[in-house]
Amino acid sequence: MKITGDVRPGNEFKVTSSATTKAPATFIAVLTDELRVTRKLSELFDLPDTTPVIAHWHGTHRTDGFTTTVAELKAKAV
């Protein structure tokens, strides 16, 4: 599945805390029959590496969405 719209590429997303810590924003995994929403990155690690994910980041003046995959987030996990 391709995610389009007002999203930034996943290579620009930075993981800044532990994968088991609740993030200030959400991660949304796009599955065949559901959207899995979590604030703990580690809760996505049981999904296939190719699973598309929208990662949110709350900045000072805006929130950005990043299109990425479980594999890319695993590689960035702290």
PyMOL Python script that loads the backbone (N, CA, C, O; Angstrom):
from pymol import cmd

cmd.read_pdbstr("""\
ATOM      1  N   MET A   1       0.835  -1.171   0.000  1.00  0.00           N
ATOM      2  CA  MET A   1       0.000   0.000   0.000  1.00  0.00           C
ATOM      3  C   MET A   1       0.882   1.237   0.000  1.00  0.00           C
ATOM      4  O   MET A   1       1.869   1.308   0.732  1.00  0.00           O
ATOM      5  N   LYS A   2       0.526   2.193  -0.811  1.00  0.00           N
ATOM      6  CA  LYS A   2       1.263   3.452  -0.889  1.00  0.00           C
ATOM      7  C   LYS A   2       0.529   4.503  -0.062  1.00  0.00           C
ATOM      8  O   LYS A   2      -0.688   4.648  -0.170  1.00  0.00           O
ATOM      9  N   ILE A   3       1.262   5.218   0.747  1.00  0.00           N
ATOM     10  CA  ILE A   3       0.693   6.291   1.563  1.00  0.00           C
ATOM     11  C   ILE A   3       1.078   7.603   0.901  1.00  0.00           C
ATOM     12  O   ILE A   3       2.259   7.874   0.683  1.00  0.00           O
ATOM     13  N   THR A   4       0.086   8.408   0.586  1.00  0.00           N
ATOM     14  CA  THR A   4       0.344   9.675  -0.089  1.00  0.00           C
ATOM     15  C   THR A   4      -0.277  10.824   0.700  1.00  0.00           C
ATOM     16  O   THR A   4      -1.017  10.603   1.659  1.00  0.00           O
ATOM     17  N   GLY A   5       0.023  12.021   0.296  1.00  0.00           N
ATOM     18  CA  GLY A   5      -0.541  13.202   0.941  1.00  0.00           C
ATOM     19  C   GLY A   5       0.539  14.010   1.625  1.00  0.00           C
ATOM     20  O   GLY A   5       1.693  14.015   1.196  1.00  0.00           O
ATOM     21  N   ASP A   6       0.164  14.684   2.676  1.00  0.00           N
ATOM     22  CA  ASP A   6       1.067  15.584   3.383  1.00  0.00           C
ATOM     23  C   ASP A   6       1.912  14.814   4.395  1.00  0.00           C
ATOM     24  O   ASP A   6       1.773  14.984   5.606  1.00  0.00           O
ATOM     25  N   VAL A   7       2.795  13.961   3.865  1.00  0.00           N
ATOM     26  CA  VAL A   7       3.695  13.175   4.706  1.00  0.00           C
ATOM     27  C   VAL A   7       5.131  13.380   4.237  1.00  0.00           C
ATOM     28  O   VAL A   7       5.390  13.662   3.067  1.00  0.00           O
ATOM     29  N   ARG A   8       6.041  13.232   5.166  1.00  0.00           N
ATOM     30  CA  ARG A   8       7.472  13.331   4.862  1.00  0.00           C
ATOM     31  C   ARG A   8       8.036  11.920   4.751  1.00  0.00           C
ATOM     32  O   ARG A   8       7.446  10.977   5.279  1.00  0.00           O
ATOM     33  N   PRO A   9       9.175  11.763   4.070  1.00  0.00           N
ATOM     34  CA  PRO A   9       9.775  10.430   3.949  1.00  0.00           C
ATOM     35  C   PRO A   9      10.298   9.922   5.283  1.00  0.00           C
ATOM     36  O   PRO A   9      10.756  10.690   6.129  1.00  0.00           O
ATOM     37  N   GLY A  10      10.216   8.601   5.449  1.00  0.00           N
ATOM     38  CA  GLY A  10      10.625   7.968   6.696  1.00  0.00           C
ATOM     39  C   GLY A  10      12.072   8.167   7.054  1.00  0.00           C
ATOM     40  O   GLY A  10      12.419   8.140   8.235  1.00  0.00           O
ATOM     41  N   ASN A  11      12.939   8.368   6.062  1.00  0.00           N
ATOM     42  CA  ASN A  11      14.356   8.546   6.391  1.00  0.00           C
ATOM     43  C   ASN A  11      14.612   9.849   7.148  1.00  0.00           C
ATOM     44  O   ASN A  11      15.694  10.041   7.704  1.00  0.00           O
ATOM     45  N   GLU A  12      13.615  10.753   7.173  1.00  0.00           N
ATOM     46  CA  GLU A  12      13.740  11.999   7.935  1.00  0.00           C
ATOM     47  C   GLU A  12      13.257  11.851   9.381  1.00  0.00           C
ATOM     48  O   GLU A  12      13.483  12.742  10.199  1.00  0.00           O
ATOM     49  N   PHE A  13      12.600  10.741   9.701  1.00  0.00           N
ATOM     50  CA  PHE A  13      12.070  10.525  11.056  1.00  0.00           C
ATOM     51  C   PHE A  13      13.193  10.092  11.984  1.00  0.00           C
ATOM     52  O   PHE A  13      14.031   9.268  11.617  1.00  0.00           O
ATOM     53  N   LYS A  14      13.206  10.650  13.187  1.00  0.00           N
ATOM     54  CA  LYS A  14      14.223  10.288  14.170  1.00  0.00           C
ATOM     55  C   LYS A  14      13.549   9.706  15.410  1.00  0.00           C
ATOM     56  O   LYS A  14      12.607  10.287  15.949  1.00  0.00           O
ATOM     57  N   VAL A  15      14.036   8.570  15.849  1.00  0.00           N
ATOM     58  CA  VAL A  15      13.574   7.961  17.102  1.00  0.00           C
ATOM     59  C   VAL A  15      14.454   8.538  18.205  1.00  0.00           C
ATOM     60  O   VAL A  15      15.680   8.441  18.147  1.00  0.00           O
ATOM     61  N   THR A  16      13.818   9.138  19.209  1.00  0.00           N
ATOM     62  CA  THR A  16      14.593   9.833  20.243  1.00  0.00           C
ATOM     63  C   THR A  16      14.481   9.218  21.629  1.00  0.00           C
ATOM     64  O   THR A  16      15.110   9.696  22.573  1.00  0.00           O
ATOM     65  N   SER A  17      13.681   8.156  21.762  1.00  0.00           N
ATOM     66  CA  SER A  17      13.576   7.500  23.067  1.00  0.00           C
ATOM     67  C   SER A  17      13.479   5.993  22.864  1.00  0.00           C
ATOM     68  O   SER A  17      13.421   5.510  21.734  1.00  0.00           O
ATOM     69  N   SER A  18      13.464   5.280  23.942  1.00  0.00           N
ATOM     70  CA  SER A  18      13.395   3.825  23.895  1.00  0.00           C
ATOM     71  C   SER A  18      12.133   3.362  23.169  1.00  0.00           C
ATOM     72  O   SER A  18      11.084   3.998  23.266  1.00  0.00           O
ATOM     73  N   ALA A  19      12.242   2.266  22.453  1.00  0.00           N
ATOM     74  CA  ALA A  19      11.102   1.710  21.715  1.00  0.00           C
ATOM     75  C   ALA A  19       9.995   1.235  22.645  1.00  0.00           C
ATOM     76  O   ALA A  19       8.860   1.061  22.203  1.00  0.00           O
ATOM     77  N   THR A  20      10.295   1.023  23.913  1.00  0.00           N
ATOM     78  CA  THR A  20       9.286   0.552  24.863  1.00  0.00           C
ATOM     79  C   THR A  20       8.652   1.687  25.674  1.00  0.00           C
ATOM     80  O   THR A  20       7.725   1.455  26.450  1.00  0.00           O
ATOM     81  N   THR A  21       9.144   2.893  25.496  1.00  0.00           N
ATOM     82  CA  THR A  21       8.608   4.065  26.182  1.00  0.00           C
ATOM     83  C   THR A  21       7.452   4.646  25.376  1.00  0.00           C
ATOM     84  O   THR A  21       7.490   4.644  24.146  1.00  0.00           O
ATOM     85  N   LYS A  22       6.434   5.138  26.056  1.00  0.00           N
ATOM     86  CA  LYS A  22       5.337   5.791  25.346  1.00  0.00           C
ATOM     87  C   LYS A  22       5.830   7.093  24.719  1.00  0.00           C
ATOM     88  O   LYS A  22       6.368   7.968  25.397  1.00  0.00           O
ATOM     89  N   ALA A  23       5.631   7.195  23.411  1.00  0.00           N
ATOM     90  CA  ALA A  23       6.013   8.393  22.680  1.00  0.00           C
ATOM     91  C   ALA A  23       4.956   9.476  22.879  1.00  0.00           C
ATOM     92  O   ALA A  23       3.818   9.164  23.230  1.00  0.00           O
ATOM     93  N   PRO A  24       5.307  10.735  22.662  1.00  0.00           N
ATOM     94  CA  PRO A  24       4.313  11.801  22.779  1.00  0.00           C
ATOM     95  C   PRO A  24       3.310  11.807  21.625  1.00  0.00           C
ATOM     96  O   PRO A  24       2.286  12.487  21.699  1.00  0.00           O
ATOM     97  N   ALA A  25       3.593  11.063  20.572  1.00  0.00           N
ATOM     98  CA  ALA A  25       2.704  10.997  19.412  1.00  0.00           C
ATOM     99  C   ALA A  25       2.490   9.536  19.028  1.00  0.00           C
ATOM    100  O   ALA A  25       3.048   8.634  19.652  1.00  0.00           O
ATOM    101  N   THR A  26       1.682   9.312  18.003  1.00  0.00           N
ATOM    102  CA  THR A  26       1.295   7.950  17.645  1.00  0.00           C
ATOM    103  C   THR A  26       2.053   7.388  16.450  1.00  0.00           C
ATOM    104  O   THR A  26       2.611   8.116  15.629  1.00  0.00           O
ATOM    105  N   PHE A  27       2.048   6.065  16.391  1.00  0.00           N
ATOM    106  CA  PHE A  27       2.485   5.294  15.242  1.00  0.00           C
ATOM    107  C   PHE A  27       1.249   4.544  14.752  1.00  0.00           C
ATOM    108  O   PHE A  27       0.538   3.936  15.552  1.00  0.00           O
ATOM    109  N   ILE A  28       0.989   4.581  13.457  1.00  0.00           N
ATOM    110  CA  ILE A  28      -0.174   3.902  12.891  1.00  0.00           C
ATOM    111  C   ILE A  28       0.314   2.894  11.859  1.00  0.00           C
ATOM    112  O   ILE A  28       0.834   3.274  10.810  1.00  0.00           O
ATOM    113  N   ALA A  29       0.146   1.611  12.158  1.00  0.00           N
ATOM    114  CA  ALA A  29       0.494   0.544  11.218  1.00  0.00           C
ATOM    115  C   ALA A  29      -0.720   0.285  10.333  1.00  0.00           C
ATOM    116  O   ALA A  29      -1.840   0.143  10.824  1.00  0.00           O
ATOM    117  N   VAL A  30      -0.486   0.225   9.018  1.00  0.00           N
ATOM    118  CA  VAL A  30      -1.560   0.019   8.046  1.00  0.00           C
ATOM    119  C   VAL A  30      -1.579  -1.463   7.675  1.00  0.00           C
ATOM    120  O   VAL A  30      -0.715  -1.946   6.943  1.00  0.00           O
ATOM    121  N   LEU A  31      -2.584  -2.173   8.195  1.00  0.00           N
ATOM    122  CA  LEU A  31      -2.734  -3.600   7.937  1.00  0.00           C
ATOM    123  C   LEU A  31      -3.873  -3.815   6.940  1.00  0.00           C
ATOM    124  O   LEU A  31      -4.596  -2.873   6.616  1.00  0.00           O
ATOM    125  N   THR A  32      -4.036  -5.032   6.456  1.00  0.00           N
ATOM    126  CA  THR A  32      -5.058  -5.338   5.465  1.00  0.00           C
ATOM    127  C   THR A  32      -6.453  -4.978   5.924  1.00  0.00           C
ATOM    128  O   THR A  32      -7.226  -4.396   5.162  1.00  0.00           O
ATOM    129  N   ASP A  33      -6.789  -5.313   7.161  1.00  0.00           N
ATOM    130  CA  ASP A  33      -8.157  -5.124   7.634  1.00  0.00           C
ATOM    131  C   ASP A  33      -8.266  -4.231   8.861  1.00  0.00           C
ATOM    132  O   ASP A  33      -9.325  -4.174   9.486  1.00  0.00           O
ATOM    133  N   GLU A  34      -7.202  -3.540   9.213  1.00  0.00           N
ATOM    134  CA  GLU A  34      -7.244  -2.663  10.377  1.00  0.00           C
ATOM    135  C   GLU A  34      -6.097  -1.664  10.351  1.00  0.00           C
ATOM    136  O   GLU A  34      -5.126  -1.819   9.610  1.00  0.00           O
ATOM    137  N   LEU A  35      -6.236  -0.642  11.175  1.00  0.00           N
ATOM    138  CA  LEU A  35      -5.146   0.276  11.470  1.00  0.00           C
ATOM    139  C   LEU A  35      -4.775   0.033  12.925  1.00  0.00           C
ATOM    140  O   LEU A  35      -5.634   0.114  13.803  1.00  0.00           O
ATOM    141  N   ARG A  36      -3.523  -0.260  13.188  1.00  0.00           N
ATOM    142  CA  ARG A  36      -3.079  -0.478  14.574  1.00  0.00           C
ATOM    143  C   ARG A  36      -2.396   0.799  15.045  1.00  0.00           C
ATOM    144  O   ARG A  36      -1.392   1.223  14.472  1.00  0.00           O
ATOM    145  N   VAL A  37      -2.944   1.409  16.090  1.00  0.00           N
ATOM    146  CA  VAL A  37      -2.431   2.670  16.615  1.00  0.00           C
ATOM    147  C   VAL A  37      -1.797   2.419  17.973  1.00  0.00           C
ATOM    148  O   VAL A  37      -2.391   1.766  18.831  1.00  0.00           O
ATOM    149  N   THR A  38      -0.599   2.935  18.167  1.00  0.00           N
ATOM    150  CA  THR A  38       0.104   2.767  19.431  1.00  0.00           C
ATOM    151  C   THR A  38       1.019   3.953  19.675  1.00  0.00           C
ATOM    152  O   THR A  38       1.383   4.677  18.748  1.00  0.00           O
ATOM    153  N   ARG A  39       1.381   4.140  20.923  1.00  0.00           N
ATOM    154  CA  ARG A  39       2.394   5.131  21.266  1.00  0.00           C
ATOM    155  C   ARG A  39       3.708   4.452  21.634  1.00  0.00           C
ATOM    156  O   ARG A  39       4.714   5.128  21.855  1.00  0.00           O
ATOM    157  N   LYS A  40       3.708   3.110  21.702  1.00  0.00           N
ATOM    158  CA  LYS A  40       4.939   2.362  21.973  1.00  0.00           C
ATOM    159  C   LYS A  40       5.409   1.708  20.683  1.00  0.00           C
ATOM    160  O   LYS A  40       4.750   0.806  20.166  1.00  0.00           O
ATOM    161  N   LEU A  41       6.526   2.150  20.170  1.00  0.00           N
ATOM    162  CA  LEU A  41       7.076   1.630  18.923  1.00  0.00           C
ATOM    163  C   LEU A  41       7.260   0.121  18.973  1.00  0.00           C
ATOM    164  O   LEU A  41       7.024  -0.564  17.979  1.00  0.00           O
ATOM    165  N   SER A  42       7.677  -0.400  20.114  1.00  0.00           N
ATOM    166  CA  SER A  42       7.945  -1.835  20.243  1.00  0.00           C
ATOM    167  C   SER A  42       6.707  -2.692  19.990  1.00  0.00           C
ATOM    168  O   SER A  42       6.837  -3.870  19.658  1.00  0.00           O
ATOM    169  N   GLU A  43       5.509  -2.124  20.141  1.00  0.00           N
ATOM    170  CA  GLU A  43       4.288  -2.885  19.909  1.00  0.00           C
ATOM    171  C   GLU A  43       4.047  -3.177  18.423  1.00  0.00           C
ATOM    172  O   GLU A  43       3.129  -3.921  18.077  1.00  0.00           O
ATOM    173  N   LEU A  44       4.861  -2.598  17.555  1.00  0.00           N
ATOM    174  CA  LEU A  44       4.758  -2.870  16.119  1.00  0.00           C
ATOM    175  C   LEU A  44       5.774  -3.905  15.646  1.00  0.00           C
ATOM    176  O   LEU A  44       5.694  -4.380  14.513  1.00  0.00           O
ATOM    177  N   PHE A  45       6.719  -4.254  16.495  1.00  0.00           N
ATOM    178  CA  PHE A  45       7.830  -5.099  16.071  1.00  0.00           C
ATOM    179  C   PHE A  45       7.435  -6.542  15.770  1.00  0.00           C
ATOM    180  O   PHE A  45       8.231  -7.282  15.192  1.00  0.00           O
ATOM    181  N   ASP A  46       6.226  -6.961  16.148  1.00  0.00           N
ATOM    182  CA  ASP A  46       5.770  -8.307  15.811  1.00  0.00           C
ATOM    183  C   ASP A  46       5.135  -8.372  14.419  1.00  0.00           C
ATOM    184  O   ASP A  46       4.789  -9.454  13.943  1.00  0.00           O
ATOM    185  N   LEU A  47       4.984  -7.226  13.775  1.00  0.00           N
ATOM    186  CA  LEU A  47       4.397  -7.167  12.428  1.00  0.00           C
ATOM    187  C   LEU A  47       5.474  -7.427  11.383  1.00  0.00           C
ATOM    188  O   LEU A  47       6.661  -7.265  11.667  1.00  0.00           O
ATOM    189  N   PRO A  48       5.073  -7.833  10.165  1.00  0.00           N
ATOM    190  CA  PRO A  48       6.056  -8.023   9.094  1.00  0.00           C
ATOM    191  C   PRO A  48       6.838  -6.731   8.828  1.00  0.00           C
ATOM    192  O   PRO A  48       6.291  -5.633   8.928  1.00  0.00           O
ATOM    193  N   ASP A  49       8.102  -6.875   8.493  1.00  0.00           N
ATOM    194  CA  ASP A  49       8.975  -5.723   8.256  1.00  0.00           C
ATOM    195  C   ASP A  49       8.446  -4.786   7.178  1.00  0.00           C
ATOM    196  O   ASP A  49       8.720  -3.587   7.219  1.00  0.00           O
ATOM    197  N   THR A  50       7.707  -5.302   6.230  1.00  0.00           N
ATOM    198  CA  THR A  50       7.215  -4.487   5.114  1.00  0.00           C
ATOM    199  C   THR A  50       5.933  -3.720   5.439  1.00  0.00           C
ATOM    200  O   THR A  50       5.429  -2.983   4.592  1.00  0.00           O
ATOM    201  N   THR A  51       5.405  -3.880   6.639  1.00  0.00           N
ATOM    202  CA  THR A  51       4.163  -3.198   7.025  1.00  0.00           C
ATOM    203  C   THR A  51       4.358  -1.689   6.971  1.00  0.00           C
ATOM    204  O   THR A  51       5.278  -1.163   7.597  1.00  0.00           O
ATOM    205  N   PRO A  52       3.498  -0.978   6.225  1.00  0.00           N
ATOM    206  CA  PRO A  52       3.581   0.486   6.188  1.00  0.00           C
ATOM    207  C   PRO A  52       3.169   1.088   7.532  1.00  0.00           C
ATOM    208  O   PRO A  52       2.257   0.597   8.197  1.00  0.00           O
ATOM    209  N   VAL A  53       3.861   2.158   7.912  1.00  0.00           N
ATOM    210  CA  VAL A  53       3.581   2.847   9.175  1.00  0.00           C
ATOM    211  C   VAL A  53       3.593   4.353   8.924  1.00  0.00           C
ATOM    212  O   VAL A  53       4.423   4.872   8.177  1.00  0.00           O
ATOM    213  N   ILE A  54       2.652   5.037   9.566  1.00  0.00           N
ATOM    214  CA  ILE A  54       2.690   6.496   9.614  1.00  0.00           C
ATOM    215  C   ILE A  54       3.148   6.855  11.022  1.00  0.00           C
ATOM    216  O   ILE A  54       2.495   6.513  12.007  1.00  0.00           O
ATOM    217  N   ALA A  55       4.274   7.545  11.101  1.00  0.00           N
ATOM    218  CA  ALA A  55       4.823   7.967  12.386  1.00  0.00           C
ATOM    219  C   ALA A  55       4.584   9.465  12.529  1.00  0.00           C
ATOM    220  O   ALA A  55       4.887  10.236  11.618  1.00  0.00           O
ATOM    221  N   HIS A  56       4.047   9.873  13.661  1.00  0.00           N
ATOM    222  CA  HIS A  56       3.780  11.290  13.913  1.00  0.00           C
ATOM    223  C   HIS A  56       4.833  11.868  14.846  1.00  0.00           C
ATOM    224  O   HIS A  56       5.362  11.181  15.720  1.00  0.00           O
ATOM    225  N   TRP A  57       5.117  13.124  14.641  1.00  0.00           N
ATOM    226  CA  TRP A  57       6.041  13.844  15.498  1.00  0.00           C
ATOM    227  C   TRP A  57       5.432  15.203  15.786  1.00  0.00           C
ATOM    228  O   TRP A  57       5.109  15.952  14.864  1.00  0.00           O
ATOM    229  N   HIS A  58       5.274  15.527  17.076  1.00  0.00           N
ATOM    230  CA  HIS A  58       4.729  16.825  17.468  1.00  0.00           C
ATOM    231  C   HIS A  58       5.873  17.806  17.672  1.00  0.00           C
ATOM    232  O   HIS A  58       6.647  17.691  18.622  1.00  0.00           O
ATOM    233  N   GLY A  59       5.965  18.764  16.772  1.00  0.00           N
ATOM    234  CA  GLY A  59       6.971  19.808  16.903  1.00  0.00           C
ATOM    235  C   GLY A  59       6.441  20.967  17.734  1.00  0.00           C
ATOM    236  O   GLY A  59       5.365  20.878  18.325  1.00  0.00           O
ATOM    237  N   THR A  60       7.187  22.030  17.774  1.00  0.00           N
ATOM    238  CA  THR A  60       6.787  23.205  18.533  1.00  0.00           C
ATOM    239  C   THR A  60       5.558  23.880  17.927  1.00  0.00           C
ATOM    240  O   THR A  60       4.666  24.321  18.651  1.00  0.00           O
ATOM    241  N   HIS A  61       5.517  23.957  16.610  1.00  0.00           N
ATOM    242  CA  HIS A  61       4.442  24.698  15.956  1.00  0.00           C
ATOM    243  C   HIS A  61       3.581  23.846  15.026  1.00  0.00           C
ATOM    244  O   HIS A  61       2.615  24.354  14.456  1.00  0.00           O
ATOM    245  N   ARG A  62       3.904  22.572  14.862  1.00  0.00           N
ATOM    246  CA  ARG A  62       3.122  21.721  13.962  1.00  0.00           C
ATOM    247  C   ARG A  62       3.398  20.253  14.257  1.00  0.00           C
ATOM    248  O   ARG A  62       4.345  19.900  14.960  1.00  0.00           O
ATOM    249  N   THR A  63       2.542  19.417  13.697  1.00  0.00           N
ATOM    250  CA  THR A  63       2.744  17.974  13.760  1.00  0.00           C
ATOM    251  C   THR A  63       3.049  17.479  12.352  1.00  0.00           C
ATOM    252  O   THR A  63       2.362  17.842  11.397  1.00  0.00           O
ATOM    253  N   ASP A  64       4.069  16.660  12.227  1.00  0.00           N
ATOM    254  CA  ASP A  64       4.423  16.085  10.936  1.00  0.00           C
ATOM    255  C   ASP A  64       4.122  14.595  10.936  1.00  0.00           C
ATOM    256  O   ASP A  64       4.231  13.929  11.965  1.00  0.00           O
ATOM    257  N   GLY A  65       3.745  14.081   9.777  1.00  0.00           N
ATOM    258  CA  GLY A  65       3.568  12.654   9.573  1.00  0.00           C
ATOM    259  C   GLY A  65       4.674  12.152   8.660  1.00  0.00           C
ATOM    260  O   GLY A  65       5.063  12.832   7.711  1.00  0.00           O
ATOM    261  N   PHE A  66       5.174  10.971   8.947  1.00  0.00           N
ATOM    262  CA  PHE A  66       6.246  10.367   8.157  1.00  0.00           C
ATOM    263  C   PHE A  66       5.773   9.008   7.682  1.00  0.00           C
ATOM    264  O   PHE A  66       5.218   8.241   8.468  1.00  0.00           O
ATOM    265  N   THR A  67       5.980   8.696   6.421  1.00  0.00           N
ATOM    266  CA  THR A  67       5.636   7.379   5.905  1.00  0.00           C
ATOM    267  C   THR A  67       6.883   6.506   5.948  1.00  0.00           C
ATOM    268  O   THR A  67       7.928   6.865   5.406  1.00  0.00           O
ATOM    269  N   THR A  68       6.758   5.364   6.594  1.00  0.00           N
ATOM    270  CA  THR A  68       7.898   4.492   6.834  1.00  0.00           C
ATOM    271  C   THR A  68       7.423   3.042   6.885  1.00  0.00           C
ATOM    272  O   THR A  68       6.288   2.749   6.509  1.00  0.00           O
ATOM    273  N   THR A  69       8.268   2.148   7.340  1.00  0.00           N
ATOM    274  CA  THR A  69       7.910   0.732   7.493  1.00  0.00           C
ATOM    275  C   THR A  69       8.375   0.253   8.863  1.00  0.00           C
ATOM    276  O   THR A  69       9.163   0.913   9.541  1.00  0.00           O
ATOM    277  N   VAL A  70       7.869  -0.903   9.248  1.00  0.00           N
ATOM    278  CA  VAL A  70       8.311  -1.506  10.508  1.00  0.00           C
ATOM    279  C   VAL A  70       9.824  -1.733  10.467  1.00  0.00           C
ATOM    280  O   VAL A  70      10.512  -1.459  11.451  1.00  0.00           O
ATOM    281  N   ALA A  71      10.347  -2.224   9.357  1.00  0.00           N
ATOM    282  CA  ALA A  71      11.792  -2.491   9.248  1.00  0.00           C
ATOM    283  C   ALA A  71      12.613  -1.226   9.449  1.00  0.00           C
ATOM    284  O   ALA A  71      13.624  -1.247  10.152  1.00  0.00           O
ATOM    285  N   GLU A  72      12.190  -0.133   8.842  1.00  0.00           N
ATOM    286  CA  GLU A  72      12.941   1.118   8.979  1.00  0.00           C
ATOM    287  C   GLU A  72      12.897   1.616  10.424  1.00  0.00           C
ATOM    288  O   GLU A  72      13.892   2.133  10.932  1.00  0.00           O
ATOM    289  N   LEU A  73      11.766   1.464  11.078  1.00  0.00           N
ATOM    290  CA  LEU A  73      11.674   1.886  12.475  1.00  0.00           C
ATOM    291  C   LEU A  73      12.481   0.994  13.406  1.00  0.00           C
ATOM    292  O   LEU A  73      13.078   1.478  14.368  1.00  0.00           O
ATOM    293  N   LYS A  74      12.503  -0.312  13.128  1.00  0.00           N
ATOM    294  CA  LYS A  74      13.339  -1.229  13.930  1.00  0.00           C
ATOM    295  C   LYS A  74      14.801  -0.807  13.842  1.00  0.00           C
ATOM    296  O   LYS A  74      15.519  -0.806  14.842  1.00  0.00           O
ATOM    297  N   ALA A  75      15.233  -0.448  12.633  1.00  0.00           N
ATOM    298  CA  ALA A  75      16.627  -0.061  12.428  1.00  0.00           C
ATOM    299  C   ALA A  75      16.972   1.230  13.165  1.00  0.00           C
ATOM    300  O   ALA A  75      18.127   1.440  13.537  1.00  0.00           O
ATOM    301  N   LYS A  76      15.998   2.083  13.375  1.00  0.00           N
ATOM    302  CA  LYS A  76      16.226   3.363  14.054  1.00  0.00           C
ATOM    303  C   LYS A  76      16.001   3.295  15.557  1.00  0.00           C
ATOM    304  O   LYS A  76      16.332   4.240  16.273  1.00  0.00           O
ATOM    305  N   ALA A  77      15.446   2.197  16.043  1.00  0.00           N
ATOM    306  CA  ALA A  77      15.065   2.081  17.455  1.00  0.00           C
ATOM    307  C   ALA A  77      16.260   2.283  18.369  1.00  0.00           C
ATOM    308  O   ALA A  77      17.363   1.807  18.102  1.00  0.00           O
ATOM    309  N   VAL A  78      16.008   3.004  19.456  1.00  0.00           N
ATOM    310  CA  VAL A  78      17.041   3.312  20.457  1.00  0.00           C
ATOM    311  C   VAL A  78      17.021   2.243  21.528  1.00  0.00           C
ATOM    312  O   VAL A  78      17.808   2.301  22.472  1.00  0.00           O
TER     313      VAL A  78
END
""", "prot")
cmd.dss("prot")
cmd.show_as("cartoon", "prot")
cmd.util.cbc("prot")
cmd.orient("prot")
